[in-house]
């Protein structure tokens, strides 16, 4: 059965594209996705699949099959606060965009639901489907876990996947440490405002912030081994309203990425220590606040090796490669911390001479042929894993 899922997924490509484009044109942010959640529920109703929907956090949990073992398939469905510039005829117009492919992910899971429903009587256990909110803010997995998604029935293994805009269709990437941990932070610097002509009468938060910025880069350059994978990026620096006024405050926001938990804890401590001490040196008050804190996504080796072989059986032409190891982060990590999990990358290179843009770029496009690959892969993994472990 598993090797027939590609043929069956191709037969419902029209549905996959329709679902994807509807979600793409109606992007929503964070944990509150009322339109997206309602759409998912309406499609599950049409398929005759039972589900529960969280009113508080918008995630939808569906269930198929009977038996003792349970595997969970998870897709995220929230967007980003980006004005779309892709030029697609179905581009969003509300100032938000599915620039990370979560519209593709949600459509893929709907496709897997439809394929699995058609063969529900033959499943050797249960398949739980999680349509998750809030991945981009690193809150969705935690809230779903808190609301009991891993229980009733208890989940024995979980699989998720991400569309890769720079990887050809038919390619499936895997790795044992696919995504890094992330620590997001905000640094508030308080000085004393004054006229630009009399800097001695004030305390410049911009001056302090500049030196804090430089000092944080030295943490990577001088306190961390060159062989260690770690990066600190300041992505926001905001202060002032006029060229001739020294403002009273400034804000820096940044992110720390690493795979090593001990390095992560060390750098979190040093970020706070360095920021406060440098601020004090320049007479400014500094407050450091954690904005996000998500562990690394760590794949279970035994499950991942098993999933790799299943993927090869779904379509022998798939290029299944051990290449997934990036500094991006994923809140699926909260699941990998609790049970055997496997996180994959699915090739979705747009092609057609369109420039290659990475995820989170306002111009990024995804190849809709990847929807077929994703749906077949999800359905095949669930079916074969249950067959083996029943």
FENZI-V400335 format. One record per residue. PSI is psi in radians with two decimals (none if undefined). OMEGA is omega in whole degrees, 0 to 359 (NA if undefined). D_LAST is the distance of its C-alpha to the last C-alpha in Angstrom with 2 decimals. Layout:
psi;omega;d_last
PSI;OMEGA;D_LAST
PSI;OMEGA;D_LAST
//
This chain:
psi;omega;d_last
-0.70;187;16.31
-0.74;183;16.02
-0.02;176;19.53
-0.13;183;20.98
-0.54;178;20.35
-0.74;179;23.62
-0.74;181;25.56
-0.64;177;24.20
-0.67;177;24.80
-0.59;181;28.29
-0.39;179;28.97
0.36;181;28.55
-0.61;178;30.50
-0.73;177;33.29
-0.76;181;31.15
-0.79;180;29.84
-0.74;180;33.46
-0.81;179;34.73
-0.83;183;32.26
-0.81;185;32.94
-0.60;176;36.70
-0.83;180;36.82
-0.68;181;35.09
-0.67;182;37.28
-0.18;183;40.44
1.02;185;39.63
2.52;178;38.60
2.73;188;38.29
2.59;167;38.27
-2.50;184;36.46
-0.34;183;34.52
1.77;182;36.42
1.12;188;35.34
-0.73;181;36.30
-0.76;181;36.87
-0.78;180;33.75
-0.76;180;31.55
-0.67;179;33.28
-0.79;178;32.79
-0.79;181;29.02
-0.70;181;28.86
-0.65;179;31.09
-0.66;176;28.94
-0.64;175;25.75
-0.78;180;27.90
-0.55;181;28.82
-0.18;183;25.20
0.57;181;24.47
2.27;180;21.89
2.61;183;22.14
2.91;169;23.05
2.54;180;25.16
2.31;179;27.99
2.08;176;29.75
-0.53;184;33.47
-0.72;189;34.29
0.14;170;32.41
-0.10;179;31.48
2.67;181;27.81
2.31;181;25.59
2.06;180;21.98
2.79;183;20.14
2.37;178;16.83
2.67;170;14.89
3.09;179;12.10
2.60;177;10.60
3.13;185;7.69
-0.70;183;7.18
2.62;180;6.14
2.22;174;9.21
2.44;180;10.91
2.31;171;14.67
2.28;186;17.08
2.33;172;20.62
2.48;176;24.04
2.88;186;27.45
0.26;178;30.31
2.76;185;33.53
-2.95;182;36.59
2.66;178;39.47
1.18;183;43.13
2.35;174;44.43
2.07;186;46.91
2.40;177;45.40
0.43;185;47.44
-0.46;184;45.06
0.08;177;47.24
2.55;180;44.34
-0.34;180;45.54
0.45;181;42.87
2.62;177;43.70
2.73;183;43.61
0.21;185;46.98
0.26;179;46.41
-0.01;175;46.72
2.83;184;42.98
2.50;171;40.77
1.19;183;37.21
-0.04;178;38.35
0.12;175;35.02
0.23;182;32.99
-0.42;172;31.14
-0.69;176;32.16
-0.76;182;30.30
-0.80;181;27.20
-0.71;179;27.24
-0.68;178;27.84
-0.75;181;24.98
-0.61;173;22.52
-0.70;178;24.19
-0.75;177;23.75
-0.67;178;20.03
-0.77;181;19.92
-0.72;179;21.92
-0.78;182;19.89
-0.61;178;16.54
-0.66;180;18.42
-0.38;182;19.61
0.43;185;16.16
-0.65;183;14.60
-0.44;182;14.19
-0.06;180;11.91
2.42;182;9.46
0.39;180;5.83
-2.80;184;6.53
2.54;173;9.88
2.09;176;12.26
2.32;181;15.28
2.10;179;18.43
1.97;170;21.24
1.82;194;24.70
2.45;173;26.54
2.99;166;30.28
0.46;178;32.52
-0.71;184;31.09
-0.38;178;34.60
0.16;177;35.92
0.61;180;33.03
-0.36;189;32.49
-0.78;181;29.73
-0.76;180;26.66
-0.76;181;28.36
-0.64;178;29.30
-0.72;178;25.86
-0.76;180;24.42
-0.51;180;27.36
0.10;170;26.63
0.41;184;23.09
-0.42;182;20.95
0.04;181;18.39
2.90;172;18.16
1.14;0;17.57
2.75;179;14.65
2.33;181;14.31
2.26;181;13.34
-0.46;180;11.23
2.70;181;12.65
2.53;180;15.44
2.43;175;17.19
2.92;182;20.76
2.74;180;23.53
2.35;174;27.33
2.39;181;29.72
1.92;187;32.23
-0.26;182;35.63
0.18;184;37.00
2.27;186;34.15
2.60;175;34.24
2.37;185;31.89
-0.17;175;29.23
2.40;175;29.08
2.09;180;26.06
2.49;176;26.91
2.92;177;24.83
2.88;182;25.86
-0.33;174;24.89
1.27;189;27.63
-0.60;186;27.99
2.51;185;30.10
2.93;170;32.71
2.76;177;33.45
2.38;171;36.16
1.95;178;38.90
2.41;185;41.15
2.74;176;44.55
2.32;178;47.81
2.00;176;51.20
2.18;181;54.02
2.12;179;57.49
2.16;176;60.47
-2.48;178;63.97
2.08;184;67.29
2.63;177;68.45
3.02;176;71.88
2.55;182;73.89
-0.35;181;73.15
-0.22;181;76.77
1.12;183;76.53
-0.45;182;73.30
-0.28;180;74.88
-0.07;181;74.79
-3.03;174;71.02
1.97;185;67.76
1.98;176;65.85
-0.43;178;62.08
-0.78;178;61.76
-0.81;179;63.39
-0.72;182;61.09
-0.68;178;58.00
-0.78;180;59.02
-0.59;174;59.34
-0.79;178;56.02
-0.88;182;54.38
-0.69;181;55.95
-0.63;179;55.15
-0.61;177;51.43
-0.53;179;51.37
-0.40;177;52.99
-0.76;179;50.00
-0.72;185;47.99
-0.55;189;51.02
-0.15;182;52.29
-0.13;181;49.76
2.37;180;46.52
2.50;179;46.09
-0.36;180;46.31
-0.07;180;43.08
2.34;179;41.14
1.85;179;39.43
2.49;179;41.02
2.44;172;42.99
2.20;179;45.01
2.28;170;46.09
2.00;184;48.53
-0.17;179;47.93
2.27;176;50.34
1.94;186;53.93
2.28;177;55.94
2.63;170;59.43
2.81;179;62.81
-0.14;180;64.40
2.66;185;67.68
-0.36;184;69.05
0.36;178;71.88
2.24;170;70.04
2.04;185;68.19
3.01;180;65.31
-0.25;183;64.25
2.81;176;60.53
2.75;180;57.94
2.32;169;54.16
2.40;172;51.87
2.42;184;48.13
-3.06;183;45.85
2.47;174;42.50
2.29;178;41.32
2.33;175;38.46
2.81;176;37.06
-0.34;186;33.91
2.04;184;35.43
-0.60;180;35.07
-0.69;176;38.21
-0.68;179;40.25
-0.84;181;39.04
-0.69;179;40.26
-0.83;183;43.49
-0.59;176;44.29
-0.76;178;43.56
-0.72;182;46.15
-0.61;178;48.59
-0.83;180;48.42
-0.79;182;49.63
-0.83;182;52.16
-0.77;182;53.67
-0.78;182;53.90
-0.71;182;55.70
-0.70;178;58.03
-0.73;177;59.01
-0.76;179;59.61
-0.67;180;61.82
-0.51;180;63.78
0.39;171;64.70
0.37;180;65.46
2.64;175;62.46
2.38;186;59.96
2.38;175;56.32
2.24;179;53.12
2.22;182;49.64
2.35;175;46.72
2.24;179;43.00
-0.65;177;41.82
2.69;181;38.21
1.80;186;36.14
2.30;180;32.71
3.04;177;30.97
2.60;174;29.90
1.99;184;26.65
2.03;180;24.82
2.45;173;21.70
2.16;187;19.13
-0.79;182;19.87
-0.81;179;16.55
-0.75;182;14.81
-0.76;178;17.99
-0.67;178;18.20
-0.77;179;14.75
-0.68;179;15.86
-0.79;180;19.16
-0.64;177;17.87
-0.76;180;15.91
-0.70;178;19.23
-0.57;179;21.19
-0.47;179;19.20
-0.72;178;19.78
1.92;181;23.47
-0.28;180;25.08
-0.16;175;28.14
2.44;172;26.61
1.68;183;28.40
1.89;192;25.70
2.47;178;27.90
1.37;185;27.80
0.05;187;30.55
1.72;179;29.27
1.66;187;31.34
2.86;182;33.79
0.01;171;35.90
2.91;184;34.69
2.80;188;32.60
2.32;181;29.66
0.04;167;28.64
-0.32;178;24.95
-0.54;179;25.97
-0.45;174;25.67
-0.70;181;21.89
-0.37;176;21.79
-0.30;190;23.71
-0.38;183;21.06
2.91;178;17.56
2.21;184;16.16
2.79;174;17.55
2.24;180;18.79
2.20;186;22.00
2.84;169;23.36
2.35;182;26.73
2.16;183;27.20
2.29;181;30.58
0.60;180;32.80
2.21;186;36.30
-0.79;180;38.65
-2.66;180;40.98
0.60;179;43.96
0.20;175;46.31
2.38;181;45.37
2.60;180;45.73
2.07;175;42.66
2.53;179;42.24
2.93;175;39.68
2.65;182;37.63
0.17;175;39.81
2.39;183;42.75
-0.24;181;44.50
-0.01;186;44.79
2.48;172;41.20
2.66;178;39.62
2.47;180;36.11
2.13;184;35.40
-0.19;172;33.66
-0.45;180;32.18
-0.35;177;29.74
-0.69;179;28.31
-0.81;179;26.89
-0.80;182;25.40
-0.81;181;23.88
-0.78;179;22.35
-0.68;180;20.86
-0.83;178;19.55
-0.89;183;17.90
-0.72;180;16.28
-0.75;180;15.25
-0.82;181;13.75
-0.81;182;11.61
-0.84;185;10.50
-0.66;179;9.94
-0.76;178;8.30
-0.67;178;5.46
-0.70;182;5.71
-0.64;189;5.95
-0.02;181;3.80
none;NA;0.00
//
